[in-house]
Amino acid sequence: MPKFSFTKLVDIDRDKFFAISTDYERFTEILPEYFLELKIVERDGNTTKIFETLRFLGKTVNVTTEHVIEKPDRHIVKMLDGQAKGTTFDEKYEKVGDKTKVTIEVDFVLSGGLKILGMFAKSKIESSMKMVLDEFANYAKNQSQ
């Protein structure tokens, strides 16, 4: 199973960037090319289950995710069904002066046809995740101007 992590320093205040990147109810507005539909299924404290229609790596998939928000610096997303069931994204947001150091640890669990891709897909998945983070950062920068 592909595991990887990456870090990015973003020229935005941590609290502001954390608020935008955990505002999943607005993901279809913030990144409409990736998040086609989001529907809240259940909320319980800092945990929210969401039915999502996503476009990722050129494919459109439906998946239920669980988002756990630990303010002010951690957002964990777990795939609850689909071919990537069990995949987790652990996002950490660290203040570095007036900037934010974002570290995302990904543990990709692949099944079905995706399992065959295994490590071959790792670099493509990683580059796509970095691109999504860059787009969140650009959106957040535009909001703070």
SEKE-957753 format. One record per residue (C-alpha): residue number from 1; x, y, z. Coordinates in nm, 2 decimals, padded with zeros to 4 digits. Each point is the difference from the previous one (the first is absolute). Example, Ala and Ser with C-alpha at 12.3 -4.5 7.8 and 13.67 -1.06 7.14 Angstrom:
- num | east | north | up
- 1 | 01.23 | -00.45 | 00.78
- 2 | 00.14 | 00.34 | -00.07
***
This chain:
- num | east | north | up
- 1 | 00.00 | 00.00 | 00.00
- 2 | 00.14 | 00.34 | -00.10
- 3 | 00.10 | 00.21 | 00.30
- 4 | 00.15 | 00.34 | -00.03
- 5 | 00.01 | 00.35 | 00.15
- 6 | 00.07 | 00.34 | -00.12
- 7 | 00.05 | 00.35 | 00.15
- 8 | -00.08 | 00.34 | -00.14
- 9 | 00.07 | 00.34 | 00.15
- 10 | -00.30 | 00.23 | -00.08
- 11 | 00.02 | 00.38 | 00.03
- 12 | -00.33 | 00.02 | 00.20
- 13 | -00.08 | 00.01 | 00.37
- 14 | -00.05 | -00.35 | 00.14
- 15 | -00.34 | 00.06 | 00.15
- 16 | -00.14 | 00.16 | -00.32
- 17 | 00.14 | -00.28 | -00.22
- 18 | -00.12 | -00.27 | 00.24
- 19 | -00.35 | 00.15 | 00.00
- 20 | -00.01 | 00.00 | -00.38
- 21 | 00.15 | -00.34 | -00.05
- 22 | -00.24 | -00.16 | 00.25
- 23 | -00.31 | 00.18 | -00.13
- 24 | -00.11 | -00.32 | -00.19
- 25 | -00.35 | 00.13 | -00.05
- 26 | 00.15 | 00.25 | -00.24
- 27 | 00.24 | -00.24 | -00.19
- 28 | -00.24 | -00.01 | -00.30
- 29 | 00.04 | 00.38 | -00.02
- 30 | 00.37 | 00.02 | 00.08
- 31 | 00.11 | -00.29 | -00.22
- 32 | -00.29 | -00.09 | -00.23
- 33 | 00.22 | -00.19 | -00.24
- 34 | 00.08 | -00.26 | 00.27
- 35 | -00.31 | 00.01 | 00.23
- 36 | -00.31 | -00.04 | -00.21
- 37 | -00.25 | -00.07 | 00.28
- 38 | 00.01 | -00.01 | 00.38
- 39 | -00.28 | -00.10 | 00.23
- 40 | 00.02 | -00.01 | 00.38
- 41 | -00.11 | -00.34 | 00.12
- 42 | 00.06 | 00.03 | 00.37
- 43 | 00.17 | 00.24 | 00.26
- 44 | 00.12 | -00.10 | 00.34
- 45 | 00.21 | 00.26 | 00.18
- 46 | 00.32 | 00.06 | -00.20
- 47 | -00.07 | -00.30 | -00.24
- 48 | -00.20 | 00.03 | -00.32
- 49 | -00.09 | -00.27 | -00.25
- 50 | -00.05 | 00.12 | -00.35
- 51 | -00.11 | -00.16 | -00.32
- 52 | 00.22 | 00.14 | -00.28
- 53 | 00.02 | -00.02 | -00.37
- 54 | 00.36 | 00.07 | -00.09
- 55 | 00.20 | 00.03 | -00.32
- 56 | 00.35 | -00.12 | 00.07
- 57 | 00.27 | -00.14 | -00.24
- 58 | -00.25 | 00.04 | -00.29
- 59 | -00.27 | -00.22 | 00.16
- 60 | -00.33 | 00.10 | 00.16
- 61 | -00.07 | -00.20 | 00.32
- 62 | -00.26 | 00.00 | 00.28
- 63 | 00.13 | -00.05 | 00.34
- 64 | -00.10 | 00.05 | 00.37
- 65 | 00.27 | 00.17 | 00.20
- 66 | 00.04 | 00.08 | 00.37
- 67 | 00.16 | 00.34 | 00.09
- 68 | 00.14 | 00.05 | 00.35
- 69 | 00.10 | 00.36 | 00.07
- 70 | 00.23 | 00.06 | 00.30
- 71 | 00.02 | 00.38 | 00.02
- 72 | 00.22 | 00.18 | -00.05
- 73 | 00.25 | -00.22 | -00.18
- 74 | -00.12 | -00.34 | -00.12
- 75 | -00.25 | -00.14 | -00.25
- 76 | -00.03 | -00.37 | -00.06
- 77 | -00.19 | -00.14 | -00.29
- 78 | -00.08 | -00.38 | -00.03
- 79 | -00.16 | -00.17 | -00.30
- 80 | -00.28 | -00.22 | 00.13
- 81 | -00.09 | -00.18 | -00.32
- 82 | 00.09 | -00.05 | -00.36
- 83 | 00.32 | -00.13 | -00.16
- 84 | 00.21 | 00.22 | 00.23
- 85 | -00.18 | -00.11 | 00.32
- 86 | 00.23 | 00.05 | 00.30
- 87 | 00.21 | 00.27 | -00.16
- 88 | 00.09 | 00.28 | 00.24
- 89 | 00.12 | 00.35 | -00.05
- 90 | 00.15 | 00.15 | 00.32
- 91 | 00.04 | 00.38 | -00.05
- 92 | 00.20 | 00.20 | 00.26
- 93 | 00.02 | 00.38 | 00.00
- 94 | 00.29 | 00.17 | 00.18
- 95 | 00.06 | 00.37 | 00.06
- 96 | 00.33 | 00.12 | -00.14
- 97 | 00.00 | 00.37 | 00.07
- 98 | -00.29 | 00.14 | -00.20
- 99 | 00.01 | -00.30 | -00.24
- 100 | -00.13 | -00.35 | 00.02
- 101 | 00.20 | -00.32 | -00.04
- 102 | -00.25 | -00.27 | -00.12
- 103 | 00.11 | -00.36 | 00.02
- 104 | -00.23 | -00.27 | -00.15
- 105 | 00.06 | -00.36 | 00.08
- 106 | -00.18 | -00.24 | -00.24
- 107 | -00.06 | -00.37 | 00.05
- 108 | -00.16 | -00.12 | -00.32
- 109 | -00.18 | -00.33 | 00.02
- 110 | -00.08 | -00.13 | -00.35
- 111 | -00.24 | -00.28 | -00.09
- 112 | -00.16 | -00.13 | -00.31
- 113 | 00.15 | 00.12 | -00.33
- 114 | 00.19 | 00.27 | 00.19
- 115 | 00.20 | -00.26 | 00.20
- 116 | 00.18 | -00.11 | -00.32
- 117 | 00.12 | 00.36 | -00.05
- 118 | 00.16 | -00.01 | 00.35
- 119 | 00.33 | 00.18 | 00.01
- 120 | -00.03 | 00.11 | -00.37
- 121 | -00.28 | 00.23 | 00.10
- 122 | 00.19 | 00.15 | 00.30
- 123 | 00.18 | 00.28 | -00.18
- 124 | -00.32 | 00.09 | -00.20
- 125 | -00.21 | 00.01 | 00.32
- 126 | 00.27 | 00.20 | 00.19
- 127 | 00.03 | 00.26 | -00.28
- 128 | -00.38 | 00.03 | -00.02
- 129 | -00.02 | 00.05 | 00.38
- 130 | 00.26 | 00.27 | -00.02
- 131 | -00.19 | 00.18 | -00.28
- 132 | -00.32 | -00.01 | 00.21
- 133 | 00.19 | 00.15 | 00.29
- 134 | 00.14 | 00.27 | -00.22
- 135 | -00.35 | 00.09 | -00.12
- 136 | -00.13 | 00.02 | 00.36
- 137 | 00.30 | 00.23 | 00.07
- 138 | -00.08 | 00.22 | -00.30
- 139 | -00.36 | 00.02 | 00.10
- 140 | 00.09 | 00.09 | 00.36
- 141 | 00.25 | 00.27 | -00.12
- 142 | -00.27 | 00.16 | -00.22
- 143 | -00.24 | 00.00 | 00.29
- 144 | 00.25 | 00.18 | 00.23
- 145 | 00.06 | 00.29 | -00.25
***
